[in-house]
């Protein structure tokens, strides 16, 4: 099976292989997984860790039919230690946000053999309204509560077959409803999942009508303010932990493509400033994993280089942080695949992060 590989050195920010170049990358069945299941903050491990990263899947009947096959492919990959789903478990329009559909996806998530870290996307809550989306008559904050109840029933515990203990923001009294914001440290790298969504980070209007009981749930303004507070605190905690533990890198999981030039982006301005400022002060490699815009891409939107000038200019006051890369995974109607991302905190080549794209044949 062909593997489409792209390798980048985030320690030196020099591409070992050009991002646009594809080569075959065979699986090494002899690799020994180094993942520790029980400890959210494993400061002792310096062995490589491999993630299978997906997002914006399944969209529509064909992708839903293919999803069990993709799960099986990840389950059979001897390199994979943990799976990450970056949100959007359904299409964004004309795709009702029903409890029945959510339960179907939860059942499929349960078939993963490895721990599964999931962060919600806008399609499963923010966009669950009639106006312009035709996803059913729902109050988005009611759907977010439903997602939390179904996919995060035990705060601090991952989904999938082997449960991984993680830190959860549920333990933060000021932001305890954000059970979906999780964090762990493995292979001397801090990983943090954040509820940062498309639809301009939920600034796109919910419109009307809303259900008769909409007043029983937080308003859009209340939702935006509380989630901004929670995400700000969680990002600070991730970088504080990385500094305190002398981490080799930081990895952030989120659904939104905060640099999609075809979308409204003002809802991400403060987050971009915060992440860039903290990353620059941290000084070591930072990787942002995103979905949302559906086409695989790797770039450095915090770079001052001419090649990244267009992305850098999408937000006012964007800091310069040459140690940051971001990856957008393939999704929606694109090729069905996962990204096999390996983190090596003690690389012999200077490359902390390397990856190959594994398609479903």
C-alpha positions in Angstrom: 0.0 0.0 0.0 1.5 3.4 -1.0 2.3 5.8 1.8 2.5 9.5 0.7 5.2 10.9 2.9 6.2 14.4 3.9 8.8 15.0 6.6 9.6 18.3 8.2 12.1 19.3 10.9 10.4 21.5 13.4 13.6 21.7 15.5 15.4 23.6 12.8 12.3 24.5 10.7 14.0 23.0 7.6 12.0 20.6 5.5 13.8 17.3 5.2 11.6 16.4 2.3 9.6 19.1 0.5 6.0 19.2 1.5 4.7 18.8 -2.0 6.9 15.7 -2.7 5.5 12.3 -2.1 7.5 9.1 -1.5 6.7 5.6 -0.4 7.0 5.1 3.4 6.7 1.4 4.3 5.4 0.3 7.7 7.9 -1.1 10.2 6.0 -3.9 12.0 8.9 -4.3 14.4 8.5 -0.9 16.0 7.6 -1.2 19.6 4.8 1.1 20.8 6.0 3.3 23.7 2.6 4.6 24.8 1.8 4.6 28.5 -1.9 4.2 29.2 -2.4 5.2 32.8 -0.4 8.4 33.4 -1.7 11.8 32.0 1.7 13.4 32.6 4.4 10.8 31.6 7.6 12.8 32.1 9.9 9.9 32.0 9.3 8.6 28.5 11.5 9.8 25.7 10.5 7.1 23.2 8.8 7.9 19.9 5.0 8.2 19.8 2.9 7.7 16.8 -0.6 9.2 16.2 -3.2 8.5 13.6 -4.8 11.9 12.8 -8.2 12.3 11.1 -10.8 15.0 10.8 -14.0 16.1 8.9 -15.1 12.5 8.6 -17.5 10.8 7.9 -19.3 13.2 5.5 -22.3 11.6 3.8 -23.4 8.1 3.1 -20.3 6.9 1.2 -17.8 8.2 3.8 -20.0 6.7 6.5 -19.8 3.4 4.7 -16.0 3.7 4.4 -15.4 4.8 7.9 -15.3 1.3 9.5 -12.7 0.3 6.8 -10.6 3.3 7.7 -10.9 2.4 11.4 -9.8 -1.1 10.6 -6.8 0.2 8.7 -5.7 2.3 11.7 -6.3 -0.6 14.1 -4.1 -2.8 11.9 -1.2 -0.3 11.8 1.4 -1.6 14.3 3.0 1.9 14.5 -0.1 3.7 15.8 -0.3 4.3 19.6 -3.2 6.8 19.7 -5.9 8.2 17.4 -6.9 11.8 17.2 -10.2 13.0 15.6 -10.1 16.8 15.0 -13.9 17.2 14.8 -16.7 17.4 12.3 -18.2 13.9 12.4 -20.8 14.9 9.8 -21.4 17.2 6.9 -22.0 20.9 7.7 -25.3 21.4 5.9 -28.5 19.4 5.1 -27.3 16.8 7.6 -29.5 16.7 10.7 -27.8 16.7 14.1 -29.8 13.8 15.5 -29.2 11.8 18.6 -29.4 8.7 16.4 -26.6 9.8 14.1 -24.4 10.8 17.1 -25.0 7.4 18.6 -23.9 5.7 15.3 -20.6 7.6 15.4 -20.1 6.9 19.1 -20.5 3.2 18.3 -17.9 3.4 15.5 -15.5 5.3 17.9 -15.9 2.4 20.3 -14.3 0.1 17.7 -11.0 1.8 17.8 -8.4 -0.4 19.5 -6.2 2.4 20.6 -7.1 5.4 22.7 -9.1 8.0 20.8 -8.8 11.7 21.6 -11.7 13.7 20.0 -12.4 17.4 19.9 -15.8 18.6 18.7 -16.3 20.4 15.4 -18.8 23.1 14.4 -20.8 20.6 12.3 -22.0 18.7 15.4 -23.2 21.7 17.4 -22.4 25.2 16.2 -24.1 24.6 12.9 -27.1 22.6 14.1 -29.8 25.1 13.2 -32.1 25.8 10.3 -30.9 29.2 9.1 -28.6 28.6 6.1 -27.6 25.1 7.2 -30.8 23.0 7.2 -29.4 20.7 9.9 -32.6 20.6 11.9 -34.3 22.7 14.5 -31.8 22.7 17.3 -30.3 25.1 19.8 -26.5 24.8 19.2 -25.7 24.9 22.9 -28.2 22.1 23.5 -26.3 20.0 20.9 -23.0 20.8 22.6 -24.4 19.4 25.8 -25.6 16.3 24.0 -22.1 15.8 22.4 -20.5 16.2 25.9 -22.9 13.6 27.5 -22.3 11.0 24.7 -18.6 11.4 23.8 -17.2 12.6 27.2 -19.2 10.6 29.8 -16.1 10.2 32.0 -14.1 13.4 32.2 -10.4 12.6 31.9 -10.8 9.3 30.0 -10.4 8.9 26.3 -12.6 6.9 24.0 -11.5 3.8 22.1 -10.6 0.3 23.2 -7.7 1.1 25.5 -8.6 3.9 27.9 -6.0 6.6 28.3 -6.2 8.9 31.4 -5.8 12.5 30.4 -6.1 15.9 32.2 -9.6 17.4 31.6 -10.7 21.0 32.1 -13.6 19.6 34.1 -11.2 19.8 37.0 -10.9 23.6 36.6 -13.7 25.1 38.7 -13.8 28.2 36.6 -14.3 26.2 33.3 -15.6 22.9 34.5 -18.2 22.4 31.7 -15.4 22.1 29.1 -14.9 18.4 29.6 -13.8 18.2 25.9 -10.7 20.2 26.6 -8.1 17.6 27.5 -4.3 17.4 27.9 -1.6 14.9 28.4 2.2 14.6 28.2 4.0 11.7 26.5 7.4 11.4 24.8 8.4 14.7 26.4 5.7 16.5 24.4 2.6 18.3 25.8 -0.6 17.6 23.8 -3.7 19.7 24.3 -7.2 19.4 22.7 -9.3 22.6 22.4 -12.9 23.3 21.5 -12.0 25.8 18.7 -14.5 25.5 15.9 -15.2 26.7 12.4 -18.1 29.1 11.6 -15.7 31.8 12.7 -15.4 30.2 16.2 -19.2 30.4 16.6 -19.5 34.1 15.6 -21.5 33.1 12.6 -25.1 33.9 13.5 -27.4 31.0 14.6 -30.3 32.8 12.9 -33.9 32.0 13.6 -36.1 30.2 14.4 -34.7 28.4 17.4 -36.6 25.7 19.3 -39.2 26.8 21.9 -37.0 25.8 24.7 -33.9 27.7 23.5 -34.0 29.9 26.7 -33.1 26.8 28.7 -29.6 26.8 27.2 -26.8 29.3 27.0 -27.2 32.0 24.3 -24.7 32.4 21.5 -23.1 35.4 23.3 -22.8 33.5 26.5 -21.3 30.5 24.7 -18.7 32.5 22.9 -17.6 34.3 26.0 -17.3 31.2 28.2 -15.5 29.1 25.6 -13.0 32.0 25.0 -12.3 32.1 28.7 -11.8 28.3 28.8 -9.6 28.0 25.7 -7.4 30.9 26.8 -6.9 29.2 30.2 -6.2 25.8 28.6 -3.6 27.2 26.1 -1.9 28.9 29.0 -1.9 25.7 31.0 -0.4 23.7 28.1 2.6 26.1 27.7 3.0 26.4 31.4 3.2 22.6 31.7 5.6 22.5 28.8 7.9 25.0 30.4 7.7 23.4 33.9 8.5 19.9 32.5 11.1 21.1 30.0 9.0 19.6 27.2 10.6 19.0 23.8 7.5 20.3 22.0 3.8 21.3 22.2 1.0 19.9 20.0 -2.4 21.5 19.8 -5.5 19.8 18.5 -8.5 21.8 17.2 -11.2 21.6 14.5 -11.0 25.1 13.1 -8.7 26.2 10.3 -7.8 29.5 11.7 -6.1 30.6 8.5 -8.7 29.6 5.9 -8.6 32.5 3.4 -12.1 31.7 2.2 -13.8 32.1 5.6 -14.5 34.7 8.2 -11.6 34.6 10.7 -12.1 37.4 13.2 -13.2 34.9 15.9 -9.7 33.6 16.0 -7.7 36.8 16.2 -7.1 36.6 20.0 -6.2 32.9 19.9 -3.7 33.5 17.1 -2.0 36.3 19.1 -2.0 34.2 22.3 -0.6 31.0 20.7 2.0 32.9 18.7 3.2 34.9 21.7 3.5 31.8 23.9 5.1 29.7 21.2 7.7 32.3 20.5 8.6 32.5 24.2 8.6 28.7 24.5 11.2 28.6 21.6 10.9 24.9 20.9 8.8 23.2 18.2 5.0 23.7 18.2 2.6 21.9 15.9 -1.0 22.9 15.4 -3.3 20.2 14.0 -6.5 21.4 12.3 -9.3 20.2 10.1 -12.2 22.3 8.8 -10.9 23.3 5.3 -10.7 19.7 4.2 -7.5 19.7 2.1 -4.1 18.5 3.4 -1.7 21.4 4.0 1.4 22.1 6.0 2.7 25.7 6.5 4.0 28.2 9.0 1.4 31.0 9.4 3.5 32.6 12.1 6.6 32.9 9.9 8.0 36.2 8.6 9.1 34.6 5.4 7.7 35.7 2.1 6.3 32.2 1.4 4.0 32.6 4.4 3.2 36.3 4.2 -0.3 35.8 3.0 -1.3 33.5 5.9 0.6 35.8 8.4 -1.5 38.8 7.3 -4.8 37.1 7.8 -4.9 38.2 11.5 -4.0 41.6 12.9 -1.0 41.6 15.3 0.1 38.1 14.4 3.3 37.4 16.3 6.4 36.0 14.5 7.1 32.5 15.8 9.3 30.6 13.4 9.1 27.5 15.6 5.4 26.9 14.8 4.0 24.7 12.0 0.4 23.8 11.4 -1.1 20.9 9.5 -4.6 20.7 8.1 -5.8 17.1 7.5 -7.7 15.9 4.5 -11.4 15.5 5.0 -15.0 16.0 3.7 -15.1 14.8 0.0 -11.3 14.4 -0.3 -9.4 11.2 -0.3 -10.2 8.9 2.7 -7.0 8.7 4.6 -5.3 9.3 8.0 -2.0 11.0 8.8 0.5 8.8 10.6 2.3 11.4 12.7 5.4 10.3 14.6 6.9 12.4 17.4 10.5 11.6 18.3 11.8 13.8 21.2 15.4 12.5 20.7 15.7 12.4 16.9 18.9 11.3 15.3 18.2 13.5 12.3 17.0 16.6 14.1 13.4 16.0 13.0 11.0 15.9 15.9 7.8 15.5 13.8 7.5 13.4 10.7 4.5 12.0 9.0 3.1 10.1 6.0 -0.4 10.1 4.6 -2.0 6.6 4.6 -4.9 6.3 2.1 -7.7 3.8 2.2 -7.5 1.6 -0.8 
